[in-house]
Amino acid sequence: MMRLGRILILTILGLVLYVRIFEKRLLYYPKKELEGHPRSTYEDVTFPASDGLMLHGWFIPQPLSPAVLIMNHGNAGNISDRYEMGESLAQEMGVNVLMYDYRGYGKSEGQPSEEGTYSDIRGAYAYVRSRGYAPSMILVFGQSLGTAIAVDLAVHETVGAVILEAPFTSIGAVARRLSFGLPIDYILTTRYDSRSKASSIRAPVAVIHANRDPVIPFELGMDLYQQFPGPKRFFEVQGEIHEGAFLALGVERTRELKEFVFPK
């Protein structure tokens, strides 16, 4: 019995050590090479994060629009994997789009971290403000990991609206689901705790989530949605879709989303 107890303790200690050493590698999957670019007109841009680190992005213009959307991607790849999404957002929502890479992704400097990504989006916000966009005309769009980054910005800065695709309550909640209920969240240092921040957001919030999302459980997106005080809208998408649920909305619900974030 004592031997079994020792094995159990060593196993737990080994798990804690493994998670602490490899936590960032398990969370961030950056790709440095850009393997594509928008087919429409775009600008290659660089700007500093709020801590001074230089970031790279693409600005897709819609010259007749007074609004801009800051696109925050998921935890893997880089913006070259999402150029079609950036173009679709520009065309379907009728807005200028800034899509950028977090530190350590694509051509952006540095290494990713939770606080670093918060600094990155603050730099993106300052950049679009420097281009003359009013806070009420700035939309923040997040995909998966990017939803937590978008939420953090909306807590600290004035934005016109927040659009979240496949959001989650916290990294700990996702980790517990993926580890079959093991309380692995207690040993994580990375939080991305959107649930605790949601009640502080006063901007309109739209959540888009596929009901059979293979990565982020639908229930976590619904749980987070319920924490926002409103105004808010939930768009359920049918199918096994993670990033890209926006593209599955269809013409009518895309129009509804646009009318929600740009009320007449």
C-alpha positions, -999 to +999 in steps of 0.1 A: +000+000+000+028+024+009+046+016-024+014+024-043+011+057-024+047+066-034+041+058-070+010+080-070+029+109-054+057+105-079+032+104-107+015+136-095+049+154-090+060+143-125+028+157-140+032+190-122+069+192-133+060+183-169+032+209-171+054+236-156+083+230-180+063+225-211+032+247-204+040+273-231+049+247-257+016+230-250-004+263-254+014+282-282+022+267-316+037+296-336+048+294-372+074+318-385+071+314-422+043+333-440+029+309-466+003+331-483-011+367-483-044+384-491-055+384-527-072+417-523-054+450-517-036+452-484-008+470-466+021+453-449+024+471-415+045+470-384+038+487-350+050+483-314+032+464-287+026+484-256+059+472-242+078+482-273+082+448-290+077+451-328+048+433-343+038+426-380+004+426-396-017+432-427-042+460-431-070+453-455-087+486-464-124+493-470-120+530-479-156+539-475-159+525-440-153+546-409-148+514-388-119+490-383-118+454-370-088+441-351-085+404-358-069+382-331-062+346-343-059+313-325-029+297-309-014+280-339+002+291-372+001+328-381-019+353-401-010+337-435-032+308-425-061+332-420-059+356-449-092+344-463-108+350-430-094+385-430-108+392-465-142+377-456-145+399-425-136+430-446-161+422-473-190+407-453-188+432-424-179+461-446-150+473-424-113+479-426-094+449-410-061+448-391-049+412-388-016+408-369+006+382-354+013+380-317+049+381-305+068+350-317+043+344-346+051+351-382+073+382-385+066+395-350+095+397-326+098+379-292+082+349-276+045+344-267+031+347-232-002+356-216+009+391-205+028+395-238-004+389-259-023+414-238+005+439-246+003+430-283-034+438-286-030+471-268-003+479-294-028+470-322-054+492-306-030+521-303-020+516-339-056+518-353-062+548-331-031+565-346-047+559-380-077+581-369-103+555-359-126+565-331-129+540-302-166+535-309-156+525-345-131+498-334-144+462-334-125+435-317-127+400-332-111+370-315-108+333-326-103+306-299-072+318-279-077+352-295-111+356-278-094+358-244-071+385-257-100+404-272-119+402-239-090+416-220-087+446-243-124+453-240-121+454-202-095+481-204-103+502-235-134+516-252-145+496-282-175+496-305-182+458-302-166+425-294-171+394-317-159+361-302-156+329-323-152+297-303-146+313-270-138+296-236-141+306-200-105+300-190-075+279-200-079+259-168-115+250-178-103+238-212-074+219-197-097+201-173-120+190-201-091+178-222-076+159-193-109+140-185-116+160-154-082+160-138-077+192-118-048+202-140-060+238-139-045+242-104-010+238-116-012+261-147+004+295-145-014+307-177-050+318-170-066+336-199-096+339-175-123+356-196-151+344-173-139+366-144-136+396-167-168+393-187-190+413-163-168+443-167-175+447-204-201+472-214-196+470-252-220+448-273-207+412-274-215+387-301-205+350-297-203+326-326-198+289-317-203+256-335-223+232-315-199+203-322-167+223-319-139+196-318-115+218-298-134+242-275-166+226-260-198+245-270-208+246-233-178+267-224-187+293-250-223+294-237-211+296-201-189+326-211-218+342-230-240+341-200-215+362-180-217+392-203-241+418-190-253+428-224-262+439-250-253+405-265-262+379-291-253+342-295-250+327-329-250+289-328-235+272-359-242+236-368-213+212-373-178+203-362-161+237-368-136+254-347-120+285-363-141+295-392-176+294-376-181+330-388-178+317-424-207+292-417-232+319-406-247+323-440-260+355-456-290+362-433-272+357-400-241+376-412-265+405-419-280+401-383-245+402-369-236+433-388-268+450-377-261+440-341-226+456-340-237+486-362-271+494-348-290+520-368 
